[in-house]
Amino acid sequence: MQRHDYAFPFRIDGASRQAQQSPYAPHVAQMVRQVLLTDPGERADLPEFGCGLRQLIFAPNSDALRASTKVLVMQGLNRWLSNQVIVTDVNVTASDDGSQLLVEVRYTLIETQTNETVAVPVI
């Protein structure tokens, strides 16, 4: 039996009129995006949640920026999703004009022991 979880963002399935569900691997990918794109302080009920990547988009494009981004991603995912994923690699690249970061996260799903990759553009 394949595990299903609530879809993110939360929505109602038009056919069943129930909370829409998502298969496990896409659900975890959605959670990874949520951690990466949420700034600490953005959630009133959990003010420490997130890793604040959007604040880095204004930093100068450099090796230091990529290293800082990698550390933030690793810390955020290890803190908030350590019971779901084992992060195996984080790759950060910047667009030529510096207006966008692309964060690629490779991880292993703990429950299924499958390897997954999520690419998150930070604009």
C-alpha positions in Angstrom: 0.0 0.0 0.0 1.3 3.4 -0.9 1.3 6.1 1.7 -0.6 9.4 1.0 -0.5 12.7 2.8 -2.3 16.0 2.6 -1.4 18.0 -0.5 0.4 21.3 0.0 -0.9 23.9 -0.3 -4.0 22.5 1.4 -7.0 22.3 -1.0 -10.2 20.4 -1.4 -10.5 17.8 -4.0 -13.5 18.7 -6.3 -14.6 15.2 -6.9 -14.5 13.8 -3.4 -15.0 17.1 -1.5 -12.3 15.9 0.9 -8.9 17.2 1.6 -6.8 16.5 -1.5 -4.0 14.0 -1.0 -0.6 13.6 -2.5 1.6 10.5 -2.7 4.4 10.4 -0.1 7.4 11.4 -2.2 5.7 14.5 -3.7 4.4 15.4 -0.3 7.9 15.4 1.2 9.2 17.4 -1.8 6.5 19.9 -1.0 7.6 20.0 2.6 11.2 20.6 1.5 10.1 23.6 -0.6 8.1 24.9 2.3 11.1 24.8 4.7 13.3 26.5 2.1 11.0 29.3 1.1 9.6 30.2 4.5 11.4 32.9 6.4 11.7 32.6 10.2 9.1 34.7 11.8 6.7 34.3 8.9 4.5 31.7 10.7 2.8 33.1 13.8 2.3 29.6 15.3 5.8 28.5 14.7 8.1 31.6 14.4 11.4 29.7 14.2 10.2 27.6 11.2 12.0 28.0 7.8 15.5 28.8 6.7 15.2 32.3 5.2 16.7 31.7 1.7 14.9 34.7 0.2 17.0 37.1 2.2 20.1 35.8 0.4 18.9 36.8 -3.0 20.1 40.4 -2.4 23.6 39.3 -1.4 26.4 39.6 -4.0 26.9 36.5 -6.1 30.0 34.8 -4.7 31.4 31.6 -3.4 30.6 32.8 0.1 26.9 33.2 -0.9 26.8 29.7 -2.2 28.5 28.3 0.9 26.1 30.2 3.2 23.1 29.0 1.3 24.3 25.4 1.5 24.7 25.7 5.2 21.3 27.3 5.7 19.6 24.6 3.7 21.4 21.8 5.5 20.6 23.3 8.9 16.9 24.0 8.0 16.2 20.6 6.6 18.1 18.7 9.4 16.1 20.7 12.0 12.6 20.5 10.5 12.6 17.3 8.4 15.2 15.0 10.0 12.5 12.4 10.6 11.5 12.4 6.9 14.8 12.8 4.9 18.5 12.4 5.0 20.1 15.2 3.0 22.9 13.8 0.8 23.9 16.9 -1.2 23.0 20.6 -1.7 24.1 22.4 -4.9 23.6 26.1 -5.2 24.0 28.0 -8.5 23.2 31.6 -9.3 21.9 33.0 -12.6 24.3 35.0 -14.7 22.6 38.3 -13.8 22.5 37.3 -10.1 18.7 37.7 -9.9 18.0 34.1 -9.0 19.5 31.3 -7.0 18.8 27.7 -7.8 19.0 25.4 -4.9 19.1 21.7 -5.7 18.6 19.3 -2.8 19.3 15.6 -3.0 18.0 13.5 -0.2 17.0 10.0 0.8 13.4 9.4 2.0 13.8 7.6 5.4 10.5 5.6 5.1 11.1 4.2 1.6 14.9 4.5 1.3 14.5 6.1 -2.2 16.7 8.9 -3.5 14.9 12.1 -4.5 16.0 15.5 -5.9 14.2 18.9 -5.5 15.2 22.0 -7.4 13.9 25.2 -5.8 14.4 28.6 -7.5 14.8 31.4 -5.1 13.7 34.7 -6.8 
